[in-house]
Amino acid sequence: MLISHLRFTTIAAALCALAPLGSQAQVTISGAMDLSVEAVNTGDPGGKARQVSSGTVTSSRIVFSGREDLGGGMTAFFRLDMGLQGDTGATLPGANINFGRTSIVGIEDRRWGQVALGRTGTPLIPMLNQTDFGGIGYYGNNGSISQNLIGRASNGIYYTSPDMGGLTLRAVATLGLENPTPPKDQGRLLGLGAYYRAGKLNLAAAYQTSKERTATGTNLAVDDQTEAGLGGRYDFGWATVNAGWYRIHQVTPAASRDRAIPSNNTTSYWVGAVVPVGPQGKLGLQVGQTKGDLKAAGLPEPKGTTWATYYAHSLSKRSTLYVNYARVDNNAGSKLSLIPAAYNMRLRPAVNGSDPSALAAGIVHLF
């Protein structure tokens, strides 16, 4: 733990040392801190807890970014995005540790678009962001409802088109795990997203496929695992309405999948609305359902229904207070979890039919 802390301190100090060069290198330091007091319940016996948590509305993070004008309409850029557990000061665990949220460098041309290399969000992330009641934020968001599998990918080549009359395209191809021995193509991902914006209307669709192991041990076979989603939102003035659909086809062994709904095919949909409340407030409401096709003996096909609401009150352009409540009603074949913005903090039931819930009150400050 001490080594990890020292490593983080060294990295942060080195990057902060670049800040005085901002006028030349155009280095920007930004980010967010989101902390809340929460009462959570996995729905299992003894599953209730009270806690201070980070990342309920948006991931707490520090972002280092920079741009350089190369002339002729071209720009070089980089972005390093470090996720934090604001309640402890530690970095995020797992694949998103250190700068695992985003680590890219690239070239942008106003006529041809942007090409970046490294690790960042797949085309499904903008699709989820544009069709959710809170931008994949809050307990009960569509990332929770869809249980999407691959939101970020490493060793990738990313292309984003310029705005073409309101339409933007995003494509990615990755080299996967870069295994030196078979299966050498494990984890290789191809994805495409299309996003359209015209006035008060937003539409989004995305598809991706990745090579994944179909067995364990000496069986090195891989197959295509696919994810697809589409949806949109429309601002009526008195309310902004959002809706979306998502489907996952999994090929990995059931025992190694997310235990929420470890089906071969999982389909979900959601519908929500955000209603302005005075000049500074907004009320969000969303409901979604997730269904799987892997039926265990004596149990129905898994199905979970997610209900969520929040109220957010802006104190300024950068600071917001919020209250958020969400719940999942699982049938006897399901143990669908609740996920806040920071995906490392899932409310995972251990027993089929358990109904997780969360009540959170907190503050977000952007910097």
Secondary structure as UniProt FT lines:
FT   HELIX           2..16
FT   TURN            17..18
FT   HELIX           19..21
FT   HELIX           22..25
FT   STRAND          27..41
FT   TURN            45..46
FT   STRAND          48..54
FT   STRAND          61..71
FT   TURN            72..73
FT   STRAND          74..85
FT   TURN            86..89
FT   STRAND          90..91
FT   HELIX           94..96
FT   TURN            98..99
FT   STRAND          102..109
FT   TURN            110..112
FT   STRAND          113..121
FT   HELIX           124..130
FT   TURN            139..140
FT   HELIX           142..146
FT   STRAND          152..160
FT   TURN            165..166
FT   STRAND          167..174
FT   TURN            176..177
FT   TURN            184..187
FT   STRAND          189..198
FT   TURN            199..200
FT   STRAND          201..213
FT   TURN            217..218
FT   STRAND          222..235
FT   STRAND          240..249
FT   HELIX           254..256
FT   STRAND          265..277
FT   TURN            278..280
FT   STRAND          281..292
FT   TURN            297..298
FT   STRAND          303..314
FT   STRAND          319..330
FT   TURN            332..333
FT   TURN            343..344
FT   TURN            352..353
FT   STRAND          357..366
//
